[in-house]
């Protein structure tokens, strides 16, 4: 029996393997987000840096690199671009001249609000095929798994408004 498009169909063993499915979904989601951010000339790592500075205040480059799991050497290029666009400032720490302290500028805060509006408008992105209740369940389940494996970085699982999700 000839199935239309069957030459491109992934093997069933892969389509039924959760790790493979999640990797493909992550790639799809990452590309969707990258497309939105590229429209304002920001990378996903740069967005993460702006988010850190907005939420936690001025911080040294090394701390931001560790928080976002970005190699500190790679972080420099992302920071250079943000500084060039006057979205952040970078200054030597007076107490330890080896450290660079990053701060969000007012222009950076405005850009971050614009980015968040842009991302909010593009949600639910690849998950649009799911009804809202299933999207919320998926988010809660994914967050629960991530919080279980990395509680230091994910904290307690919470809904989008920050309300903790009870363990099941």
C-alpha positions in Angstrom: 0.0 0.0 0.0 1.4 3.4 -1.0 0.8 6.1 1.6 1.1 9.7 0.2 4.2 11.4 1.8 5.3 8.1 3.4 8.9 8.7 2.1 9.1 11.6 4.6 7.3 9.9 7.5 9.5 9.3 10.5 9.8 5.8 11.7 7.1 4.9 14.3 9.7 4.0 16.9 10.9 7.6 16.8 7.5 9.2 16.6 6.6 7.2 19.8 9.8 8.0 21.8 9.1 10.9 24.2 12.7 12.1 24.2 12.7 12.3 20.3 9.3 14.0 20.2 10.4 16.6 22.9 13.6 17.3 21.0 11.7 18.0 17.8 9.1 20.2 19.7 11.9 22.1 21.4 13.6 22.8 18.0 10.2 23.9 16.6 9.6 26.2 19.6 13.1 27.6 19.5 12.8 28.5 15.9 9.4 30.2 16.4 10.9 32.2 19.2 14.1 33.0 17.2 11.9 34.3 14.3 10.1 36.6 16.6 13.2 38.0 18.2 15.1 38.4 15.0 12.4 40.9 13.9 13.9 43.3 16.5 17.5 42.2 16.1 17.8 40.3 19.3 19.0 36.7 19.9 17.5 34.3 22.4 20.6 34.6 24.5 20.4 38.4 24.5 16.7 38.2 25.4 17.7 36.0 28.4 20.4 38.5 29.5 17.8 41.4 29.4 15.4 39.3 31.4 18.0 38.5 34.1 18.9 42.2 34.4 15.3 43.2 34.6 14.4 40.7 37.2 17.5 40.6 39.3 19.1 43.9 38.7 22.8 44.7 37.9 25.0 41.6 37.8 28.4 40.5 36.8 28.8 38.8 33.5 30.0 35.6 35.1 26.8 35.3 37.2 24.6 35.9 34.2 26.5 33.3 32.2 26.0 30.8 35.0 22.3 31.6 35.5 21.6 31.1 31.8 24.0 28.2 31.2 25.9 30.2 28.6 29.7 29.8 28.3 31.2 33.0 29.7 33.4 33.3 26.6 30.3 33.2 24.4 28.5 35.7 26.6 30.9 38.5 25.7 29.6 38.6 22.1 26.0 38.8 23.2 26.9 41.5 25.7 28.9 43.5 23.1 25.8 43.6 20.9 23.5 44.7 23.7 26.0 47.4 24.7 26.4 48.6 21.1 22.7 49.0 20.9 22.7 50.9 24.2 20.4 48.4 25.8 22.8 47.6 28.7 25.8 49.2 30.3 29.0 47.4 31.2 31.3 48.8 33.9 34.2 47.6 35.9 33.4 46.5 39.5 35.1 49.0 41.8 35.7 46.3 44.4 37.1 43.8 41.9 38.4 45.3 38.7 38.4 41.9 37.0 34.6 41.8 37.1 32.3 43.5 34.6 28.9 44.6 36.0 26.0 44.7 33.5 23.0 47.0 34.0 19.8 47.4 32.0 19.4 50.9 30.5 16.0 52.6 30.1 16.2 51.8 26.4 16.9 48.2 27.3 13.8 48.1 29.6 11.7 49.5 26.8 13.1 47.0 24.3 12.4 44.2 26.8 8.7 45.3 27.2 8.4 45.4 23.4 9.9 41.9 23.1 7.6 40.5 25.7 4.6 42.1 23.9 5.8 40.6 20.7 6.3 37.1 22.2 2.9 37.3 24.0 1.2 38.2 20.7 2.8 35.2 19.0 1.8 32.7 21.7 0.8 29.9 21.7 3.1 29.4 18.7 3.7 25.8 17.9 1.3 24.7 20.6 -1.7 26.5 18.9 -3.1 23.1 17.9 -3.8 22.4 21.6 -6.8 23.8 23.4 -5.9 26.3 26.1 -6.5 23.8 29.0 -4.2 21.3 27.4 -1.5 23.9 26.8 -1.7 24.8 30.5 -1.5 21.2 31.5 1.5 20.7 29.2 3.3 23.7 30.6 2.6 22.5 34.2 3.8 19.0 33.4 7.0 20.2 31.7 7.7 22.7 34.4 7.2 20.0 37.1 9.7 17.7 35.3 12.3 20.5 34.9 11.8 21.6 38.6 12.3 18.0 39.7 15.6 17.7 37.8 16.9 21.2 38.4 15.2 22.7 41.5 17.9 25.3 41.9 17.1 26.9 38.6 13.4 26.2 38.3 12.2 26.5 41.8 8.8 25.3 42.7 6.6 24.7 39.7 4.2 27.6 39.2 1.5 28.7 36.7 2.2 31.7 34.4 1.1 34.2 37.1 3.6 32.7 39.6 1.1 30.7 41.7 2.7 27.4 42.8 1.3 24.3 41.1 0.4 21.6 43.6 2.3 18.3 43.3 0.1 15.5 42.0 
